[in-house]
Amino acid sequence: MPFTHWMIFGQAKEGVTTDTAPKAWAEFKKALEATNLEMMGPWGPFGVPEGMCYMLKGKNTDFEKYIGSDTWQKCPIEKSRTISLFTMPWAE
């Protein structure tokens, strides 16, 4: 089963504050349009050491192209980790 969603946790990049975060996330979301990936979030997770998270939805091949791309570099978080998810066939 191919992955369909990616939950990404991380810390805010240096310079991203509560004042600048809305603009940084809006710019990142706009840059994502070129990747065919849909963003949900950002959120503040509870129960993990990271302070921010968001989810991407799309095709596995598009996510692979996203990793290391210019769009990926525009993400307002760093020191991230990713949980890859797949949709259960009976849930579609």
Secondary structure, DSSP 8 states (H G I E B T S, - for coil): ----EEEEEEEE-TT--TTTHHHHHHHHHHHHGGGT-EEEEEE--SSSS-SEEEEEES-HHHHHHHTTSHHHHT-SEEEEEEEEE---GGG-
